[in-house]
Amino acid sequence: MKKYNHPMVWGSLILSVCIILCIPGVGAHSNNLHVALFIPITEVVNGIRSLSVFSQVEDVAHLALALAAGDLINTRSPLLPGLANSSCDVNLEFSIHDSLRDYRHTLKQYFYLKDTNGIPDLIIGPQRSASTIPLSFVTTTDNVPLIGYAATGHALDGKLQHPYYFRTIPSDASVSERLAKLFLRFGWTRVAMIYVEDEYGRNYKDGLFQHCENLGIDLSIFPFSHGDSVSIIDALSRVKESKLNVIMAVVFESDAKLFVTEAARLGLAGRNKAWVLSDAFGGVHTLDALVSADRTLAEALNGTLQIRAIPGEGDPSILEYAKKFFENSSLHERVARSLPGGVNSTDYLLANGTASFVPITVNSSFFEGYQLDYFGSFVFDAVLAAAYALEASCAEFLQRGRIALINELETKTFGFEGISGTVAFDEETGSRDSDTVRIVALNHVFVDDGAGQLKTVQWVGAEYSSAEGAWKLNDGLVFPPGDAVQIPLYTDKPEIEEISPSKEAQLAMFVLTTLNIVFILLLICWTLWNRNVPVVKASQPLYLVCVSTGLILSCSSMYFLGWDGLSFSLEKLSSFCNAFAWFLSLGLTLSTMGFISKLWKIIYVFGHAERMDGPRKSYWFIPLVVLGALFFNILILSLWLVYNPLVFVRREIEFDSFGQVTVIDSRCRQIDTSAFLIILILFHVSQYLAGMILTYKARQIPDDFQENKWVTIAFVIQLQLVILATPVLLAVQFQAPTTSYAVLGILIFLVNASIASLLFGPKIHRVLYGETEVSLRVDKSKYRIERTHSGLGTRSFENHKAHSVYSSNQCFENKTNSVDESANEDIKIKETHLTYA
């Protein structure tokens, strides 16, 4: 047989062995399982590192419970039947790392651990999801399994992103599903959720929102930034504005005091309010610390509920062992050595001198009054999970290292009896099977302990039954302020009465407005068709169209009114309010100035008739006056729109006993009295006065040219309608919006319809009956024209002896557009002697 003694062969074999041994998690292993505990022990505030004010006992107790579980395992205690007779000669070796409740510190602690002690075999922790998620990404590349005990964010359920993450506590995905059912059980269909804007808070919000949506529950969300007082106050203020009475809060214990204080100040706590807290708020010890610091907070927290997963029925002997372990003096020394600055601590902050730490004394008095909390049970079982995984894969672990632990934790059959009951991981998510724990709503009230201190009394107010798929409400369930035994809230959205015109009234006014516009358009078409008929031509079709256009604009203004506050956005409705003012104002200007320009031109023509036999006269100044009026109108409207526009306001004016709005007043409003509005009103009044004056001056001009009688009747009708409608509008505008809207619409309809009818009606009648000729005959009984000639002074036709001269062939042809071309062009200049009694 040929021997392979070539140096290259042996070199290749040695290199291969080295590569295998150097691959993370592969190769022979020592007889200790290195477990790195990432537990939040301290926090850094303004460069000073200290224990948490509210949860310092719980945090240190979690560290102590992990060490207690390690002692139970390493001593092969008979309390652990599955490990007592173990043949696996591997012990658990702990290193303690302070995660400081911050993902940046957590990552720095892990990298410092790798640099000083190497990659651990397994990590337990950290406590918060926001720290666990980035740590899991990093440790996945190192093939290090993580077992969580408090991080519940459902983003960690994704095995694709977090293949080596497991936890002894259920995911928020299962808790939030049951929470939505609890809302439905209480009849709470409208809920506010205020949550911390981090991975944990966002995951909780996403899950709860989806489950609430599936059950038809309206969940309004209000995020805030952790540790940011301004953000917290702003979020609470927006919750108050929402008028919601059921409030779900995802708040960390470090924000708890400010949060509860501001909620009480804003009137969000107490009777007729229901608060549901997540497990992030902390347990009994956090609540005790809160109310002992400020007794008034007890009033705000009395009767609150906390939704969370709590341990099931675990082994009572292990439970008793864990409770008595805190009395062990040797434990106190070990805990002290494991805290930052202790001989067993691995801490990058102290190594780099980044933050100072005030040491604490750990003794029996430190844990006095401590009761095993829920996270404490889960951290204890996290250590047991590592031990049972090691027991089942001991031989493989000694050969392959931590990969063996991962394979065992992933098996379907993995499970054990722990202090929190039966522990089993979901194969798809790695989270604790929610059926192996209790999902409960804990009730909180505060009582005096007899020594002047308030203590938290906590019990299970409601519990979810997985078998029945429903919540069971227990006796003694109370609501704020702690003495309400019935569910005090009915939070279905109440019927809201909106003070705005009815849809029927709006439809009727729209139909009326449309008919009016169609009517006026038909009159315009008739005018253009008959523009060469003498009686129509004498009325000046251009100005008739101008007046009609103004009437259409003012009619169209009604299309912008009558909308309720839910039809469009408030911005769009505000634009409708201003459009109403623009259309109505410009329409009035066009129609009024059409009359004024027509009368002005006729008065000018007849007043200068004796000089009209010369060259054609130009009336360029009259259109300029109309354009000037329009320009001034648009200028005032523009300034009004820029500086003090109309706004559409939905004002809540009535509420039910729970503070929910029941009546809303929706209307266009002027926030401040506007000088532009006053100027606009005076501008339109001046137009009416000018029109009345010109009507009076033109009273002796033939009706075929100036319709004096019909215009006067139209002005009188408008005045009567305004006088009658104004008190009605003022009387009912706030109490009867439908009536006021209808009165306004009918007023605009009648004003425009009356003008159009009186302006066009007589002409249509004459055309239909063939009376189309234009008469130049004037009643001179009281006729007087005065004008000034250059260098001639004033000429008058006196009442008792006057002469009037009319010329047709130059005055009333196309040059003036006032007299039909078919009129007699051969009318001779006549003198008419007028005699008076």
C-alpha positions in Angstrom: 0.0 0.0 0.0 1.3 3.3 -1.0 2.1 5.8 1.8 1.4 9.4 1.5 4.3 11.0 3.3 4.6 14.0 1.0 4.8 17.3 3.0 2.1 18.9 0.8 -0.4 16.2 1.9 0.2 16.7 5.6 0.1 20.4 5.2 -3.2 20.3 3.5 -4.7 18.1 6.2 -3.4 20.3 9.0 -4.8 23.4 7.2 -8.2 21.8 6.8 -8.4 20.9 10.5 -7.5 24.5 11.4 -10.1 25.9 9.1 -12.8 23.6 10.6 -11.8 24.5 14.1 -11.8 28.2 13.3 -15.3 28.3 11.8 -17.7 29.9 14.3 -19.7 27.3 16.2 -17.7 24.4 14.7 -15.2 22.2 16.3 -14.4 20.8 19.7 -15.6 22.8 22.7 -14.6 23.4 26.3 -16.6 22.0 29.2 -18.3 25.3 29.9 -21.3 26.9 28.1 -20.6 30.6 27.9 -23.9 32.4 28.5 -23.9 36.2 28.1 -26.6 37.9 30.0 -27.7 41.2 28.5 -29.9 42.8 31.1 -30.6 46.6 31.5 -29.2 47.4 34.9 -28.4 51.1 34.6 -29.2 54.1 32.4 -27.1 57.2 31.5 -28.7 60.6 32.1 -26.5 63.7 31.4 -23.4 61.6 31.6 -24.2 60.1 35.0 -24.8 56.4 35.1 -27.2 55.0 37.8 -29.8 52.5 38.4 -33.3 53.1 37.0 -35.4 55.2 39.3 -38.5 53.1 38.8 -37.3 49.6 38.1 -33.9 49.3 39.8 -35.0 46.5 42.1 -36.6 44.5 39.3 -33.6 44.9 37.0 -31.1 43.7 39.6 -33.6 40.9 40.6 -33.6 39.6 37.0 -29.8 39.3 37.2 -30.1 37.5 40.5 -32.7 35.1 39.1 -30.5 34.2 36.2 -27.7 33.4 38.5 -30.1 31.4 40.7 -31.2 29.3 37.7 -27.5 28.8 36.8 -26.8 27.5 40.3 -29.7 25.1 40.1 -28.4 23.7 36.8 -24.7 23.5 37.7 -25.4 21.7 41.0 -27.6 19.2 39.2 -30.4 20.0 41.6 -33.2 17.3 42.0 -35.6 20.2 41.5 -34.8 19.8 37.8 -35.7 16.1 37.1 -34.5 16.4 33.5 -31.1 17.6 34.5 -30.5 16.0 38.0 -29.0 12.9 36.6 -27.3 14.5 33.6 -24.3 12.8 32.1 -23.4 16.0 30.3 -20.3 17.3 32.0 -20.8 20.9 30.9 -21.5 23.8 33.2 -23.1 27.2 32.5 -20.6 30.0 32.8 -22.1 33.6 32.9 -20.8 36.9 31.8 -22.9 40.0 32.7 -23.4 42.9 30.3 -25.5 46.0 31.0 -27.6 46.8 27.9 -28.6 50.2 29.3 -32.0 50.1 27.5 -30.4 51.5 24.4 -29.5 49.6 21.2 -26.3 51.5 20.6 -25.0 50.6 24.1 -26.2 47.0 23.6 -24.2 46.6 20.3 -21.1 48.3 21.8 -21.3 45.9 24.8 -21.4 42.9 22.4 -18.5 44.0 20.4 -16.5 44.7 23.5 -17.3 41.2 24.7 -16.1 39.7 21.5 -12.8 41.6 21.7 -12.2 40.7 25.3 -13.7 37.2 25.9 -14.6 36.0 22.5 -17.9 35.1 21.0 -20.3 33.6 23.5 -22.2 30.4 23.0 -25.6 31.8 23.8 -27.1 35.2 24.8 -30.0 35.8 27.1 -31.7 39.1 26.5 -31.8 42.1 25.9 -35.0 43.3 27.5 -36.3 45.7 24.8 -37.2 44.9 21.2 -35.4 48.0 19.9 -32.2 46.6 21.3 -32.8 43.0 20.5 -33.5 43.4 16.7 -30.1 45.0 15.8 -28.3 42.6 18.1 -30.0 39.6 16.5 -28.8 40.8 13.1 -25.2 40.9 14.3 -25.2 37.7 16.2 -26.8 35.8 13.3 -23.6 36.3 11.4 -21.7 34.8 14.3 -24.1 31.8 14.6 -25.0 32.8 18.2 -28.5 31.9 19.4 -30.5 34.5 21.5 -33.1 33.6 24.0 -35.3 36.6 25.0 -37.3 37.0 28.1 -39.0 40.4 27.7 -38.7 41.6 24.1 -42.1 41.0 22.6 -42.0 42.9 19.3 -43.6 40.8 16.6 -40.8 41.8 14.1 -38.7 39.2 15.9 -41.1 36.5 14.7 -39.6 36.6 11.2 -37.3 33.5 11.0 -35.9 34.8 7.7 -34.4 37.8 9.4 -33.9 36.4 12.9 -33.3 32.6 12.4 -31.5 32.1 15.8 -33.9 34.1 18.0 -36.1 32.4 20.6 -38.0 33.8 23.6 -39.8 32.5 26.7 -42.4 35.1 26.4 -45.1 35.3 23.7 -45.0 37.7 20.8 -47.0 40.9 20.8 -48.7 39.5 17.7 -50.7 37.1 19.9 -51.2 39.6 22.7 -52.5 42.4 20.4 -54.9 39.9 18.8 -56.4 39.2 22.2 -56.4 42.9 23.2 -58.6 43.7 20.1 -61.0 41.1 21.3 -61.0 42.6 24.8 -62.0 46.0 23.3 -64.9 44.3 21.5 -65.9 42.5 24.7 -66.2 45.8 26.5 -68.0 47.4 23.5 -65.1 49.9 22.9 -65.3 50.4 19.2 -63.3 53.7 19.1 -59.9 53.6 20.8 -56.9 56.0 20.9 -53.5 54.4 20.9 -50.5 56.4 22.1 -47.2 54.7 21.5 -43.5 55.1 21.6 -42.0 55.6 18.2 -39.4 52.8 18.1 -39.3 49.2 16.8 -41.3 47.9 19.8 -44.0 50.6 19.6 -44.4 50.5 15.9 -44.6 46.7 15.9 -47.2 46.8 18.6 -49.2 49.5 16.7 -49.1 47.6 13.4 -50.3 44.4 14.9 -53.1 46.0 17.0 -54.2 48.2 14.2 -54.7 45.2 11.9 -56.6 43.1 14.5 -58.8 46.1 15.4 -59.5 46.7 11.7 -60.6 43.1 11.3 -63.1 43.4 14.2 -64.5 46.8 13.0 -62.8 48.8 15.8 -61.6 52.3 14.9 -58.1 52.7 16.3 -56.6 56.3 16.2 -52.9 56.4 16.6 -50.7 59.0 18.3 -46.9 58.4 18.3 -44.3 60.1 20.5 -40.5 60.0 20.9 -39.0 58.2 23.9 -37.6 60.6 26.4 -38.9 63.7 24.6 -41.2 65.7 26.9 -42.4 68.0 24.1 -43.4 65.0 21.9 -45.2 63.3 24.8 -47.2 66.4 25.7 -48.1 67.0 22.0 -49.3 63.4 21.6 -51.5 63.6 24.7 -52.9 67.0 23.5 -53.9 65.4 20.2 -55.5 62.5 22.1 -57.6 65.1 24.0 -58.6 66.8 20.8 -59.8 63.4 19.5 -62.4 63.2 22.3 -61.7 59.5 22.7 -62.2 58.0 26.1 -60.5 54.6 25.8 -56.7 55.0 25.6 -54.2 52.3 24.9 -50.7 53.3 26.0 -47.4 51.8 24.9 -45.1 53.7 27.2 -41.7 52.8 28.9 -41.4 53.1 32.6 -38.8 55.8 32.2 -41.5 58.0 30.6 -44.2 56.9 33.0 -44.1 59.8 35.5 -44.2 62.6 32.9 -46.8 60.7 30.9 -49.3 60.2 33.8 -48.8 63.7 35.1 -49.6 65.3 31.8 -52.5 63.0 31.1 -54.0 64.0 34.5 -53.4 67.7 33.8 -55.1 67.5 30.4 -58.2 65.7 31.9 -57.5 62.4 30.3 -57.6 60.4 33.5 -60.2 59.6 36.0 -63.9 58.9 35.7 -65.3 58.1 32.3 -61.9 57.3 31.0 -60.3 53.9 30.5 -56.6 53.3 30.3 -55.0 50.1 29.0 -51.3 49.8 29.5 -48.8 47.5 27.8 -46.2 45.5 29.7 -43.6 48.1 28.8 -45.1 50.4 31.5 -43.5 48.2 34.2 -44.9 46.1 37.0 -46.0 46.6 40.6 -42.6 48.0 41.6 -42.7 50.7 38.9 -46.2 51.6 40.0 -45.2 51.7 43.7 -42.3 54.0 42.8 -44.6 56.3 40.8 -47.2 56.8 43.5 -44.7 57.1 46.3 -43.0 59.9 44.5 -46.3 61.7 43.8 -49.5 60.6 45.5 -51.7 62.5 43.0 -50.6 60.0 40.3 -52.5 57.3 42.1 -55.7 59.1 41.3 -54.9 59.0 37.6 -53.8 55.4 37.6 -56.6 54.0 39.9 -58.6 51.5 38.0 -56.3 51.2 35.0 -55.8 47.9 33.2 -52.5 46.4 32.0 -52.6 43.8 29.2 -49.7 41.3 29.3 -48.6 37.7 29.3 -48.0 36.3 32.7 -46.6 32.9 33.7 -48.8 29.9 33.8 -48.8 27.4 36.7 -45.1 26.4 37.1 -43.4 23.9 39.3 -44.1 25.2 42.9 -40.9 23.8 44.3 -38.8 25.8 41.8 -40.9 28.8 42.5 -40.3 28.5 46.2 -36.6 28.1 45.5 -36.5 31.3 43.5 -38.2 33.3 46.2 -35.9 32.1 49.0 -32.8 32.7 46.9 -33.0 36.4 47.6 -32.3 35.7 51.2 -29.0 34.1 50.4 -26.1 36.3 51.5 -23.7 34.7 49.0 -26.1 35.8 46.3 -25.8 39.4 47.3 -22.0 39.2 46.9 -22.2 37.6 43.5 -24.8 40.2 42.3 -22.6 43.0 43.5 -19.6 41.6 41.7 -21.6 41.3 38.5 -22.9 44.9 38.5 -21.0 47.5 36.5 -17.6 48.0 38.1 -17.7 44.6 39.8 -14.9 42.0 39.2 -17.3 39.9 37.1 -18.5 42.7 35.0 -17.5 43.2 31.4 -18.4 46.8 30.6 -17.1 49.0 27.7 -18.3 52.2 29.3 -16.1 51.8 32.4 -13.3 50.5 30.3 -13.4 53.6 28.1 -14.2 56.0 31.0 -17.3 57.1 29.0 -19.6 57.5 32.1 -19.1 57.3 35.8 -21.1 54.9 38.0 -22.2 55.3 41.6 -21.8 51.8 43.2 -24.7 50.4 45.2 -24.9 48.1 48.1 -26.7 44.8 47.5 -28.0 43.1 50.6 -31.2 41.6 52.0 -32.7 45.0 52.6 -32.2 45.9 48.9 -34.6 43.1 47.9 -37.0 43.7 50.8 -40.6 43.7 49.5 -39.6 42.3 46.2 -42.1 39.9 44.8 -41.3 37.7 41.9 -42.3 39.7 38.8 -43.4 38.3 35.5 -40.2 39.1 33.6 -38.3 37.5 36.4 -40.0 34.2 35.8 -39.3 34.4 32.1 -35.6 35.2 32.5 -35.3 32.3 34.9 -36.8 30.0 32.3 -34.6 31.4 29.6 -31.6 30.1 31.5 -33.4 26.7 31.9 -34.0 26.7 28.1 -30.3 27.0 27.5 -29.6 24.1 30.0 -32.3 21.8 28.5 -31.0 22.5 25.0 -27.5 21.7 26.1 -28.7 18.5 27.8 -30.3 17.2 24.7 -27.4 18.0 22.4 -24.4 17.6 24.8 -22.4 15.3 22.7 -23.0 17.3 19.5 -22.2 20.5 21.4 -18.8 19.2 22.5 -18.1 18.5 18.8 -19.8 21.3 17.0 -20.4 24.0 19.6 -23.4 26.4 19.6 -24.7 25.1 16.3 -25.9 22.1 18.3 -27.9 24.4 20.6 -29.6 26.1 17.7 -30.6 22.7 16.2 -32.1 21.6 19.4 -34.0 24.8 20.1 -35.6 24.5 16.7 -36.9 21.0 17.1 -40.6 20.4 17.5 -40.2 18.3 20.5 -38.2 20.8 22.5 -39.9 21.8 25.8 -39.7 21.6 29.5 -41.5 22.5 32.8 -40.2 25.8 34.1 -41.1 28.4 36.7 -43.6 30.0 34.3 -45.2 26.7 33.3 -44.7 24.6 30.2 -42.2 26.2 27.9 -42.4 25.4 24.2 -41.3 27.4 21.2 -43.4 27.9 18.1 -41.6 26.2 15.2 -42.3 29.0 12.7 -41.6 32.0 14.9 -39.4 30.8 17.7 -41.7 32.7 20.2 -43.2 31.1 23.3 -46.4 29.3 22.5 -49.1 31.7 23.7 -51.3 28.8 24.9 -48.6 27.9 27.5 -49.0 31.3 29.3 -51.9 33.4 30.6 -53.0 36.5 28.6 -54.6 38.7 31.2 -55.8 42.3 31.9 -54.4 43.2 35.3 -56.4 45.7 37.4 -54.5 48.3 39.5 -55.7 50.2 42.5 -53.8 51.9 45.3 -54.3 51.6 49.0 -52.6 53.0 52.1 -50.3 50.4 53.7 -51.0 51.9 57.2 -47.6 53.6 57.3 -48.5 56.6 55.1 -47.4 54.9 51.9 -49.5 53.9 48.9 -49.1 50.4 47.6 -50.2 48.9 44.4 -52.9 46.2 44.6 -52.9 44.1 41.5 -55.2 41.3 40.4 -56.4 39.7 37.3 -59.5 41.6 36.1 -60.0 39.6 32.9 -58.4 36.6 31.4 -58.4 35.2 27.9 -59.5 31.6 27.4 -57.7 30.0 24.5 -60.1 27.0 24.7 -63.2 29.3 24.3 -61.5 32.0 22.2 -63.0 34.7 24.4 -62.4 36.9 27.4 -63.8 36.1 30.9 -64.4 39.1 33.1 -63.6 38.3 36.7 -65.4 39.6 39.8 -63.8 42.8 41.2 -63.1 44.3 37.8 -63.0 48.1 38.2 -62.5 51.1 36.1 -61.3 54.7 36.8 -61.3 56.2 39.3 -61.2 52.8 41.0 -64.7 52.5 42.3 -66.7 51.9 39.1 -67.7 48.3 38.8 -69.7 48.6 35.6 -68.2 49.4 32.3 -68.7 53.2 32.3 -68.0 53.9 28.6 -70.1 53.6 25.5 -67.6 54.7 22.8 -69.5 53.9 19.6 -69.4 57.1 17.6 -72.6 59.0 18.4 -74.9 60.4 15.8 -73.6 63.8 15.0 -76.1 66.5 14.1 -74.5 68.9 11.7 -75.9 72.4 11.6 -75.8 72.8 7.9 -78.4 73.0 5.1 -80.2 69.7 4.4 -79.4 67.8 1.2 -83.0 68.3 0.0 -82.7 72.0 0.4 -79.4 72.0 -1.4 -80.8 70.0 -4.3 -83.8 72.3 -4.6 -81.7 75.4 -4.7 -79.3 73.8 -7.3 -82.3 73.0 -9.5 -83.7 76.5 -9.0 -80.4 78.1 -9.8 -79.9 75.9 -12.9 -83.3 76.8 -14.2 -82.6 80.5 -13.7 -79.3 80.2 -15.6 -80.9 78.3 -18.4 -83.6 80.9 -18.6 -81.1 83.8 -18.8 -79.0 81.9 -21.4 -82.1 81.5 -23.6 -82.7 85.3 -23.3 -79.2 86.0 -24.4 -79.6 83.7 -27.4 -82.9 85.4 -28.2 -81.2 88.8 -28.0 -78.4 87.8 -30.4 -80.9 86.3 -32.8 -83.0 89.5 -32.9 -80.1 91.9 -32.6 -81.1 93.8 -35.8 -84.7 94.2 -34.8 -85.3 97.9 -34.1 -86.7 97.6 -30.6 -83.9 95.2 -29.6 -81.2 97.3 -31.3 -82.5 100.4 -29.6 -81.9 98.6 -26.2 -78.2 98.1 -27.1 -77.7 94.2 -27.3 -74.1 94.5 -26.1 -75.2 96.0 -22.8 -78.1 93.5 -22.5 -75.5 90.7 -22.7 -73.3 92.4 -20.1 -76.3 92.6 -17.7 -77.2 89.0 -18.4 -73.7 87.7 -17.8 -73.7 89.4 -14.4 -77.0 87.8 -13.6 -75.6 84.3 -14.5 -72.5 84.9 -12.3 -74.6 86.0 -9.3 -76.9 83.0 -9.8 -73.9 80.6 -10.0 -72.7 81.7 -6.6 -75.4 79.4 -5.0 -73.5 76.3 -6.3 -70.7 77.0 -3.7 -73.1 77.1 -0.7 -75.0 74.4 1.2 -72.1 71.8 1.5 -71.6 70.1 4.9 -68.3 69.7 6.6 -67.9 66.1 5.4 -68.4 66.7 1.7 -64.9 68.0 1.0 -61.8 69.0 2.9 -61.9 72.1 5.0 -59.4 73.8 2.6 -61.7 73.2 -0.4 -64.8 74.3 1.5 -63.0 77.5 2.5 -62.3 78.1 -1.2 -66.0 77.6 -1.9 -66.8 80.3 0.6 -64.6 82.8 -1.1 -65.8 81.7 -4.6 -69.4 82.5 -3.4 -68.3 86.0 -2.5 -66.4 86.5 -5.8 -69.2 85.2 -8.1 -71.9 87.2 -6.3 -69.9 90.4 -6.1 -68.7 90.3 -9.7 -72.1 89.4 -10.9 -73.7 92.3 -9.2 -71.0 94.7 -10.6 -71.5 93.4 -14.2 -75.3 93.6 -14.1 -75.4 97.0 -12.3 -72.7 98.6 -14.4 -74.5 97.3 -17.5 -77.5 99.3 -16.6 -75.4 102.3 -15.6 -73.4 102.4 -18.8 -76.5 101.9 -21.0 -78.3 104.8 -19.3 -75.3 107.0 -19.2 -74.8 106.6 -23.0 -78.5 107.3 -23.8 -78.5 110.4 -21.6 -75.3 111.6 -23.3 -76.8 111.0 -26.7 -80.1 112.7 -26.1 -78.4 115.5 -24.2 -76.2 116.3 -27.2 -78.7 115.5 -29.9 -78.6 119.0 -31.5 -74.9 118.5 -32.2 -75.1 114.9 -33.6 -75.5 115.9 -37.2 -71.7 116.2 -37.5 -69.0 113.5 -37.4 -69.6 110.3 -35.4 -69.1 110.7 -31.7 -67.0 108.3 -29.7 -68.1 106.9 -26.3 -64.8 105.3 -25.3 -65.0 106.6 -21.8 -68.1 104.5 -20.9 -66.5 101.0 -21.4 -63.5 102.3 -19.5 -65.8 103.2 -16.5 -67.2 99.6 -16.6 -63.7 98.1 -16.8 -62.5 100.4 -14.0 -65.4 99.3 -11.8 -64.6 95.6 -12.5 -60.9 96.3 -11.8 -61.7 98.0 -8.5 -64.1 95.1 -7.6 -61.4 92.5 -8.3 -58.8 94.5 -6.4 -60.9 94.6 -3.2 -61.8 90.9 -3.5 -58.1 90.0 -4.0 -57.0 92.0 -1.0 -59.8 90.5 1.1 -58.8 87.0 0.0 -55.1 87.6 0.8 -55.5 89.3 4.2 -58.7 88.1 5.8 -60.5 85.5 3.7 -63.6 83.6 4.5 -63.0 80.2 6.1 -65.2 77.2 6.5 -65.4 76.3 10.1 -66.7 73.1 11.8 -67.4 74.2 15.4 -68.2 71.6 18.0 -71.0 73.1 20.1 -72.6 70.2 22.0 -71.2 67.0 23.6 -72.5 63.9 25.3 -71.6 62.9 28.9 -68.4 61.3 27.7 -67.1 64.4 25.9 -67.9 63.1 22.4 -69.2 65.7 20.0 -72.9 65.4 19.1 -73.6 68.7 17.3 -71.3 70.5 14.9 -72.0 74.0 13.4 -70.6 74.1 9.8 -70.6 77.3 8.0 -68.5 80.0 6.2 -67.2 82.5 8.7 -65.3 85.8 8.7 -62.7 85.3 11.5 -62.3 89.1 12.0 -64.4 92.0 10.9 -62.9 92.9 7.6 -62.5 96.5 6.3 -62.5 95.0 2.8 -66.0 93.6 3.3 -67.3 97.0 4.4 -65.6 98.7 1.4 -67.2 96.1 -0.9 -70.7 96.7 0.5 -70.3 100.5 0.1 -69.1 99.9 -3.4 -72.2 98.0 -4.4 -74.5 100.4 -2.6 -72.9 103.3 -4.5 -73.6 101.4 -7.8 -77.3 101.1 -6.9 -77.5 104.8 -5.9 -75.8 105.8 -9.2 -78.2 103.6 -11.1 -81.2 105.1 -9.4 -79.9 108.7 -10.1 -79.4 107.9 -13.8 -82.8 106.3 -14.0 -84.3 109.5 -12.7 -82.4 111.6 -15.1 -83.4 109.5 -18.0 -87.1 109.5 -17.1 -88.1 111.6 -20.2 -86.1 109.7 -22.8 -88.2 107.3 -24.9 -88.7 103.9 -23.2 -87.5 102.1 -26.3 -84.0 103.4 -25.5 -83.8 103.3 -21.7 -86.6 101.0 -20.2 -86.8 103.5 -17.3 -90.1 102.1 -16.1 -89.0 98.5 -16.0 -85.6 99.2 -14.5 -87.3 101.2 -11.7 -89.7 98.4 -11.0 -86.8 95.9 -10.9 -84.9 98.1 -8.4 -88.0 98.5 -6.2 -88.5 94.7 -6.3 -84.9 94.1 -5.3 -85.2 96.6 -2.4 -88.4 95.0 -1.2 -86.9 91.5 -1.3 -83.8 92.5 0.6 -85.9 94.3 3.2 -88.1 91.3 3.7 -85.3 88.7 3.6 -82.7 90.4 5.8 -84.5 90.0 9.2 -85.4 86.4 8.3 -81.8 85.6 7.6 -80.6 87.2 10.8 -83.3 85.4 12.8 -82.7 81.9 11.6 -79.0 81.8 10.4 -77.8 79.9 13.6 -81.0 78.0 14.6 -82.3 77.0 11.1 -79.5 76.7 8.6 -81.8 75.0 6.0 -84.3 77.9 6.3 -81.6 80.6 6.0 -80.0 78.8 3.0 -83.3 78.4 1.3 -84.2 82.1 1.9 -80.9 83.2 0.5 -81.2 81.0 -2.5 -84.8 82.1 -3.2 -83.7 85.8 -2.7 -80.9 85.5 -5.3 -83.3 83.6 -7.6 -86.1 86.2 -7.4 -83.7 89.2 -7.8 -82.1 87.7 -10.9 -85.3 86.3 -12.4 -87.2 89.6 -11.9 -84.4 91.7 -13.5 -84.2 89.3 -16.5 -88.0 89.2 -16.9 -88.5 93.0 -16.7 -85.6 93.7 -18.9 -86.4 91.2 -21.7 -90.2 90.6 -21.2 -91.5 93.8 -22.9 -89.2 93.4 -25.9 -90.2 89.8 -26.4 -93.8 90.8 -26.2 -93.4 93.5 -28.8 -91.4 91.2 -31.2 -94.0 88.5 -30.9 -96.8 91.0 -31.7 -94.9 92.7 -34.5 -94.5 96.1 -32.6 -90.8 96.4 -33.5 -90.7 100.1 -34.6 -88.9 102.6 -32.4 -90.6 105.8 -31.4 -88.7 109.1 -31.0 -91.6 110.9 -29.5 -90.9 112.6 -26.2 -93.2 114.0 -23.6 -91.7 117.4 -23.1 -94.1 118.5 -20.3 -91.2 118.6 -17.8 -88.2 118.0 -20.0 -85.1 120.1 -19.4 -81.6 119.5 -20.7 -78.6 121.6 -19.7 -75.1 121.4 -21.0 -72.2 123.6 -21.4 -70.7 124.6 -24.7 -67.2 125.9 -25.0 -67.5 129.7 -24.8 -71.3 129.7 -24.9 -72.2 129.0 -21.3 -75.5 127.2 -20.5 -78.3 126.7 -23.0 -81.8 125.7 -21.7 -85.0 124.5 -23.1 -87.4 126.2 -20.6 -90.6 124.5 -19.6 -93.0 127.3 -20.9 -91.2 127.8 -24.2 -88.7 125.3 -25.4 -87.5 123.9 -28.7 -86.2 120.4 -29.2 -84.2 119.4 -32.2 -83.7 115.8 -33.2 -81.5 114.5 -36.0 -81.7 110.9 -37.1 -79.4 110.3 -40.0 -76.2 111.0 -38.0 -77.4 110.5 -34.3 -79.2 107.2 -34.3 -77.5 105.1 -37.1 -74.9 102.5 -36.5 -72.7 105.3 -35.1 -74.6 105.2 -31.8 -76.0 101.6 -32.0 -79.1 103.1 -30.5 -81.6 103.3 -33.4 -82.4 100.7 -35.9 -81.0 101.1 -39.4 -84.5 100.6 -40.8 -85.8 103.6 -39.0 -86.7 106.6 -41.2 -83.5 108.2 -42.2 -85.3 111.1 -43.9 -86.8 112.6 -40.7 -86.4 116.2 -41.1 -85.4 118.6 -38.4 -88.5 119.8 -36.7 -89.3 122.3 -34.1 -91.9 121.5 -31.6 -93.4 124.3 -29.6 -94.4 123.1 -26.2 -97.0 125.1 -24.3 -97.8 124.6 -20.7 -100.7 125.5 -18.6 
